[in-house]
Amino acid sequence: MKTTLVRKEDAQNKAWRIVDAAGVVLGKLAVKVADVLRGKDKATFTPHVDNGDFVIVINADKVKVTGKKEEDKEYMFYSMYVGNERRMSLGKMRKRHPEFIIEHAVKGMLQKNRLANAMIRKLKVYAGAEHPHTAQQPKPLTI
């Protein structure tokens, strides 16, 4: 039996999938979304080809975290100036930029190369239940 590797030219058309993040644990959501972005849920998965689908995540502000992560988990930002390091807890980040929480978690689960940069561009995250991608007719993704 021969192993077939998909080339970039032979990659299938990208489908659109939609996920409702309300009440879903952040880690489980990020794993599933990263797998779909990478194309690991398809039989034609090839590590060096971007064969994944587009993913729309709605209700990002209602994602669930376990334990005391709401207060203890911190995101750190540094502007390369001396003494200009900022930290923000997950609770504050949820109020200001709820989309960043999911984008950051999914990006951390992708490989660290140029291919991952192309994959993360296929992720669309929205804080509320509305999204502008109804014309693409996204199929629901179960978690």
C-alpha positions as CSV (number, residue, x, y, z in Angstrom):
1,M,0.0,0.0,0.0
2,K,1.3,3.4,-1.0
3,T,1.1,6.6,1.1
4,T,-0.3,9.5,-0.8
5,L,0.8,13.0,0.0
6,V,-1.3,15.9,-1.0
7,R,0.4,18.7,-2.9
8,K,-0.5,22.4,-2.4
9,E,-2.0,22.4,-5.9
10,D,-4.2,19.3,-5.2
11,A,-5.6,20.6,-1.9
12,Q,-9.4,20.5,-1.7
13,N,-11.6,23.6,-1.5
14,K,-11.7,25.0,1.9
15,A,-15.0,24.5,3.7
16,W,-16.4,26.8,6.4
17,R,-17.2,25.5,9.9
18,I,-18.9,27.3,12.8
19,V,-18.5,26.7,16.5
20,D,-20.5,28.1,19.4
21,A,-18.1,28.6,22.3
22,A,-20.8,29.3,24.9
23,G,-20.2,27.0,27.9
24,V,-17.4,25.0,26.2
25,V,-14.0,24.6,28.1
26,L,-11.3,26.8,26.5
27,G,-8.7,24.0,26.1
28,K,-11.1,21.5,24.5
29,L,-12.4,24.2,22.1
30,A,-8.8,25.2,21.1
31,V,-7.7,21.6,20.4
32,K,-10.7,20.9,18.1
33,V,-10.4,24.2,16.3
34,A,-6.6,23.8,15.8
35,D,-7.2,20.3,14.4
36,V,-9.7,21.6,11.9
37,L,-7.5,24.5,10.9
38,R,-4.6,22.1,10.3
39,G,-6.8,19.6,8.4
40,K,-6.2,16.7,10.8
41,D,-9.8,15.7,10.7
42,K,-9.5,14.8,7.0
43,A,-8.3,11.6,5.5
44,T,-6.0,13.6,3.2
45,F,-4.0,15.2,6.1
46,T,-0.4,16.1,5.1
47,P,1.8,17.9,7.6
48,H,3.5,20.3,5.1
49,V,0.3,21.4,3.3
50,D,-2.4,23.8,4.5
51,N,-5.4,21.6,3.8
52,G,-7.6,22.7,6.7
53,D,-11.0,24.5,6.7
54,F,-12.0,28.0,7.8
55,V,-13.4,28.2,11.3
56,I,-15.8,30.7,12.7
57,V,-16.1,30.9,16.6
58,I,-19.1,32.8,18.0
59,N,-19.9,33.7,21.6
60,A,-16.2,34.0,22.5
61,D,-17.0,36.0,25.6
62,K,-19.0,33.0,27.1
63,V,-16.1,30.5,26.9
64,K,-15.6,28.5,30.1
65,V,-12.4,28.0,32.1
66,T,-11.9,25.6,34.9
67,G,-10.4,26.1,38.3
68,K,-9.1,29.6,39.3
69,K,-7.9,30.5,35.9
70,E,-10.2,33.5,35.7
71,E,-8.1,35.3,38.2
72,D,-4.7,33.4,38.1
73,K,-4.1,33.1,34.3
74,E,-2.2,36.1,33.0
75,Y,-1.3,37.3,29.5
76,M,2.0,39.2,29.4
77,F,2.8,42.0,26.8
78,Y,6.2,43.6,26.4
79,S,7.0,46.5,24.1
80,M,10.8,46.1,24.2
81,Y,11.2,49.3,26.3
82,V,12.7,49.0,29.7
83,G,10.1,48.6,32.4
84,N,7.2,48.5,29.9
85,E,5.9,45.0,30.7
86,R,2.1,44.7,31.1
87,R,0.2,41.8,32.5
88,M,-3.6,41.2,32.2
89,S,-5.6,38.5,33.9
90,L,-8.0,36.4,31.9
91,G,-11.0,38.1,33.6
92,K,-9.9,41.5,32.4
93,M,-9.1,40.2,29.0
94,R,-12.5,38.7,28.7
95,K,-14.1,42.1,29.3
96,R,-11.7,44.0,26.9
97,H,-10.9,41.6,24.1
98,P,-12.7,38.2,24.4
99,E,-11.6,37.2,20.9
100,F,-7.9,37.3,22.0
101,I,-8.4,34.5,24.5
102,I,-9.4,32.0,21.9
103,E,-7.0,33.2,19.2
104,H,-4.1,33.0,21.7
105,A,-5.1,29.4,22.8
106,V,-5.5,28.1,19.2
107,K,-2.2,29.8,18.0
108,G,-0.3,28.1,20.8
109,M,-1.6,24.7,19.6
110,L,-0.3,25.2,16.0
111,Q,3.2,24.5,14.8
112,K,5.6,27.5,14.9
113,N,6.3,28.3,11.3
114,R,5.0,30.2,8.2
115,L,2.4,27.5,7.5
116,A,0.8,28.2,10.9
117,N,0.6,31.9,10.1
118,A,-1.5,31.0,7.1
119,M,-3.6,28.7,9.2
120,I,-4.4,31.2,11.9
121,R,-5.6,33.6,9.2
122,K,-8.5,31.2,8.6
123,L,-9.7,31.6,12.2
124,K,-12.5,34.1,12.6
125,V,-13.5,34.8,16.2
126,Y,-16.5,37.0,17.3
127,A,-17.5,38.0,20.8
128,G,-21.3,37.9,20.2
129,A,-23.6,35.5,18.3
130,E,-23.5,37.6,15.1
131,H,-21.0,37.1,12.3
132,P,-20.7,38.5,8.7
133,H,-20.0,35.1,7.1
134,T,-23.5,33.8,6.4
135,A,-22.9,33.9,2.6
136,Q,-20.3,31.1,3.0
137,Q,-23.0,28.8,4.5
138,P,-20.8,27.4,7.4
139,K,-21.5,23.9,8.6
140,P,-21.7,23.3,12.4
141,L,-18.7,21.8,14.2
142,T,-19.5,19.7,17.2
143,I,-17.2,19.7,20.2
